[in-house]
């Protein structure tokens, strides 16, 4: 039976949909997420040419800008895409004009409730069900990009233009490509990857094997999405909705902060009577805020002595 495992961590909340003991879908929502999808709020039009608006919690791009709304005017907007971190700059949130009353966007837990799938709240004193289902492996995939499957491996690389998957493995190539198609579809779901996705399969001779790979994508990746056929060089493109950042994008945007939150998760699970002095890489320790340390002390009932490694 499938269930969501949800955890309210320090600095972030996290969840995983677990089926047959393994994670099939996951989500991480940092506390500083900013404007969530579904947020409806009053905004001021800062720049009409670009549609830039300012509202409590951040800025967004309004598209289209309603006729008659002048620069400096206020209007109600709804956030339809969250900000997405990219190397060197962030892609701002996207908004549309709305007549609905102001309301906050649903947080991660509320979105899980809306799925109708049972939710189990995981607490620090309980056995680590997330880890048992493969949480560390998921984070390693997201940060390192290496995804191993039965007949080979994928190399996942997020870029501003698209997320790329490179397929590597041994012959026979037809069999490798079919196995990789399933692995790619599963990775896309597991990591919440949207937007343009490119897959570089091994070059296959003949139309029938290439069509079989495309059909394997269709069979294992849930709608909505669009895809191309595989070309003669083995490349296939998938396009999915991209409402928010994927897990790889989120973790790679600030890997030190991600490592800091992971360290706090481990420290929170330290059994009573365990060591209270811990050494962390200096760059990771620098990302642990006083508020996070205070929350760790509140949750565990003790103070930790954190030192740079």
C-alpha positions in Angstrom: 0.0 0.0 0.0 1.3 3.4 -0.9 1.7 6.1 1.7 3.3 9.5 2.1 5.9 9.9 4.7 6.0 13.5 5.8 8.5 15.1 8.1 8.6 18.7 9.5 12.3 19.2 9.7 14.5 22.1 10.8 14.8 24.5 7.9 12.6 22.4 5.6 9.8 20.0 5.3 10.2 16.8 3.3 8.1 14.0 2.0 8.3 10.8 0.1 5.7 8.6 -1.5 6.7 5.1 -0.6 5.4 2.0 -2.5 6.7 -1.5 -1.7 9.3 0.0 0.6 10.9 2.3 -1.9 10.6 6.0 -2.7 8.7 6.6 -6.0 8.1 10.4 -5.5 9.6 13.0 -3.2 9.5 16.6 -2.3 11.5 19.1 -0.3 10.2 22.5 0.7 12.6 24.9 2.4 11.2 27.3 5.0 12.4 30.2 2.8 10.5 28.9 -0.3 9.0 32.3 -0.9 5.8 32.6 -3.0 4.0 29.3 -3.2 1.8 28.3 -6.1 -1.8 29.2 -5.3 -0.9 32.3 -3.3 -3.4 35.1 -4.1 -2.4 38.5 -2.9 -2.4 42.2 -3.7 0.6 43.3 -5.8 2.1 46.5 -7.2 3.2 46.7 -10.9 6.8 47.8 -10.8 7.7 47.6 -14.4 5.0 47.2 -17.1 7.3 46.3 -19.9 8.4 43.1 -18.1 5.4 42.5 -16.0 7.4 42.7 -12.8 5.2 42.9 -9.7 6.0 43.2 -6.0 4.0 41.6 -3.3 4.5 40.5 0.3 7.0 37.6 0.2 8.8 38.5 -3.0 8.5 39.5 -6.7 6.9 37.8 -9.6 6.4 38.2 -13.4 2.8 39.0 -14.3 1.9 37.6 -17.7 -0.1 39.0 -19.3 -0.4 42.4 -17.8 -4.1 43.4 -18.0 -5.0 46.2 -20.3 -5.4 49.5 -18.4 -3.1 48.6 -15.5 -0.4 51.3 -15.3 3.0 51.1 -13.8 2.7 51.7 -10.0 -0.9 50.5 -9.9 -2.0 47.7 -7.5 -4.0 44.6 -8.5 -4.7 41.1 -7.2 -2.5 38.3 -8.6 -2.3 34.5 -8.3 1.1 32.7 -8.3 1.0 30.0 -10.9 4.7 29.0 -10.8 7.2 29.3 -8.0 10.6 30.8 -8.3 13.2 28.4 -9.8 16.9 28.7 -8.8 19.3 28.7 -11.7 23.1 29.1 -11.8 23.9 32.8 -11.6 20.3 34.0 -11.3 16.9 32.8 -10.2 13.9 32.4 -12.5 11.3 34.6 -10.8 7.8 33.3 -9.8 5.1 33.7 -12.4 1.7 35.3 -11.7 -1.6 36.0 -13.5 -4.3 38.5 -12.6 -7.0 37.3 -10.4 -10.4 38.4 -9.0 -10.3 35.9 -6.1 -10.0 36.9 -2.5 -6.4 36.9 -1.0 -5.3 33.5 0.3 -2.0 31.7 1.1 -0.8 29.1 -1.3 -0.9 25.5 0.1 2.3 24.2 1.8 3.8 20.8 1.2 1.6 19.1 3.8 -1.6 20.6 2.4 -0.6 19.4 -1.1 -0.1 15.9 0.2 -3.5 15.9 1.9 -5.0 16.9 -1.5 -3.7 13.7 -3.1 -6.0 11.6 -1.0 -3.1 9.2 -0.2 -2.6 8.3 3.4 0.1 10.4 5.2 2.3 9.2 8.0 4.0 11.9 10.1 7.6 10.9 10.9 9.0 12.1 14.2 12.7 12.1 15.2 12.3 9.5 18.0 10.8 7.0 15.6 12.7 4.6 13.3 13.8 6.4 10.2 11.3 5.3 7.7 12.5 7.8 5.1 16.1 6.5 5.3 14.8 2.9 5.1 13.0 3.8 1.9 16.1 5.3 0.3 16.2 8.9 1.4 20.1 9.2 1.4 20.3 7.6 -2.0 17.7 10.1 -3.4 19.8 13.0 -2.1 23.0 11.5 -3.6 21.2 11.1 -6.9 20.1 14.7 -6.8 23.4 16.2 -5.9 25.8 13.8 -7.8 23.6 13.0 -10.8 24.5 9.3 -10.9 21.5 7.0 -11.1 22.1 3.3 -11.3 19.6 0.9 -12.9 19.7 -2.8 -13.6 21.5 -2.6 -17.0 23.5 0.6 -16.7 23.5 4.1 -15.3 22.1 7.5 -16.0 24.0 10.8 -15.6 21.5 13.5 -14.7 22.5 17.1 -15.3 20.1 20.1 -14.7 20.9 23.1 -16.9 19.0 26.4 -17.3 17.6 25.2 -20.7 16.7 21.6 -19.8 17.5 18.6 -17.5 19.7 16.1 -19.4 20.0 12.4 -19.0 22.9 10.5 -20.5 22.5 6.8 -20.8 25.5 4.5 -20.3 25.6 0.7 -20.2 26.6 -2.5 -22.0 25.2 -4.1 -25.2 22.8 -5.2 -26.4 21.8 -1.6 -27.0 18.1 -2.2 -27.7 17.7 -3.8 -24.3 19.8 -1.2 -22.6 17.7 1.6 -24.1 14.4 0.0 -23.0 15.6 -0.4 -19.5 16.9 3.2 -19.5 13.6 4.5 -20.7 11.9 3.1 -17.6 14.7 4.4 -15.3 14.4 7.9 -16.8 10.7 7.9 -16.3 11.0 6.8 -12.7 13.8 9.4 -12.0 11.7 12.2 -13.5 8.8 11.3 -11.1 11.1 10.6 -8.1 12.8 14.0 -8.4 9.9 16.1 -9.5 11.5 17.2 -12.8 9.6 19.4 -15.1 10.2 21.6 -18.1 12.3 20.4 -21.0 14.0 17.1 -20.5 16.5 15.7 -23.0 17.6 12.0 -23.0 20.6 10.8 -24.9 20.0 7.1 -25.5 22.5 4.9 -27.4 22.1 5.1 -31.1 19.7 2.4 -32.3 19.5 1.1 -35.9 16.0 1.1 -37.3 12.7 2.8 -36.7 11.1 -0.1 -34.7 13.6 -0.1 -31.8 13.5 3.6 -31.5 9.7 3.6 -31.4 9.8 0.9 -28.7 11.8 3.2 -26.5 9.4 6.0 -27.0 6.5 3.7 -26.1 8.4 2.6 -23.0 8.5 6.3 -21.9 4.7 6.5 -22.5 4.1 3.4 -20.4 6.1 4.5 -17.4 5.7 8.3 -17.2 2.4 9.7 -16.1 0.6 12.4 -18.0 0.7 15.3 -18.6 3.8 15.4 -20.9 4.7 15.7 -24.5 7.6 14.0 -26.2 9.4 13.8 -29.5 10.3 10.6 -31.3 13.8 9.4 -30.8 16.0 10.7 -33.7 18.7 8.7 -35.5 21.3 9.8 -33.0 19.4 8.5 -30.0 18.1 11.8 -28.7 14.5 12.2 -27.3 13.0 15.2 -25.7 10.2 15.3 -23.1 8.3 18.4 -22.0 6.4 18.4 -18.7 4.7 21.2 -16.6 7.3 22.9 -14.3 5.4 24.5 -11.4 8.3 24.5 -9.0 12.0 23.5 -8.8 13.0 19.9 -8.9 14.9 18.3 -6.1 18.2 18.4 -8.0 17.7 22.1 -8.8 16.7 22.9 -5.2 19.7 21.1 -3.6 22.3 22.2 -6.2 21.2 25.9 -5.8 22.7 26.0 -2.3 24.5 22.7 -1.6 26.0 24.0 1.7 22.5 24.9 3.0 21.2 21.5 1.9 24.1 19.8 3.7 23.4 21.9 6.8 19.7 20.9 6.9 20.7 17.2 6.4 23.2 17.5 9.3 20.5 19.0 11.5 18.2 16.1 10.6 20.9 13.7 11.8 21.6 15.6 15.0 17.9 15.8 15.8 17.9 12.0 15.7 20.8 11.6 18.1 19.5 9.3 20.9 19.3 10.7 24.5 22.7 10.3 26.1 24.5 10.4 22.8 27.4 12.7 22.0 26.7 16.4 22.0 29.9 17.6 20.5 30.0 17.3 16.7 32.4 18.6 14.0 31.0 19.8 10.7 32.7 21.2 7.6 33.3 24.9 8.1 31.2 25.8 5.1 28.3 23.7 6.2 28.5 25.0 9.8 28.4 28.6 8.5 25.0 27.9 6.9 23.4 26.8 10.2 21.6 29.9 11.5 21.2 30.7 15.2 17.5 30.1 14.7 18.1 26.6 13.4 20.4 25.9 16.4 17.8 27.2 18.8 15.1 25.0 17.2 17.5 22.0 17.4 17.9 22.7 21.2 14.2 23.1 21.6 13.4 19.8 19.9 16.0 17.7 21.6 16.0 19.4 25.0 19.7 19.9 25.0 22.4 22.1 23.4 24.9 20.8 20.8 28.5 22.0 20.6 29.1 22.3 16.9 32.7 22.9 15.8 34.3 23.4 12.4 36.0 20.3 11.1 
